[in-house]
Amino acid sequence: MSGHWLALYTFGQFRTRSDHPDVDPFHQSEPFVWAAMERAEGFVARSGYEDEPGPESWGEQVFPKYWQDNGDGWAPSTISLWQDLESALAAVYRGPHAAILKKGPEFMRDDHAYPAYVLWWVPESHQPDWVEAVESFERLGDAGPTPEAFTFKSAFDPAGKPTTVNGGVSKQIAERNRTRAEAPKAVQ
């Protein structure tokens, strides 16, 4: 996959306002989940958010046409870059992120007719902004999987050919990520 990075955009909506106590499990786990993602094998980079500590925001944050403001002007969304499909799959569906996904029905809306995420290939060193990510997300929602906007289940390689994510490799990566997270830190 040399010469390309896998872009991943996620979008969801809380059942209530972001500052409601029902959403606390999400907010409490977020720093731990991001730390695990950033340590994960195959992670390249991620966008931060305007006016928040952490990585720089990749442009002004915008939301897809599916967004329904619940009174706080906010919805959980992310942009990240990965070296390959297997690394991204391992980080998203195994480990700390998978644990919070399982709790999602407690605080996330599930009555929607749009995808939860979109994948697309970008040239190495290209940093997609929020507008590009939302356009890819809406493309997937409107047309289904294509080489320009796809999912893990209906994936494409950087040349635009259908491909299958290697689940065995993804599990091996997830195990290495888990082992790395549990390894004792060296004394400085």
Helices and strands as residue ranges (DSSP letters): E 4-11, G 21-23, H 24-39, E 43-46, E 77-82, H 85-93, H 96-103, G 104-106, E 117-123, H 130-143, E 155-156, E 162-163, H 167-182
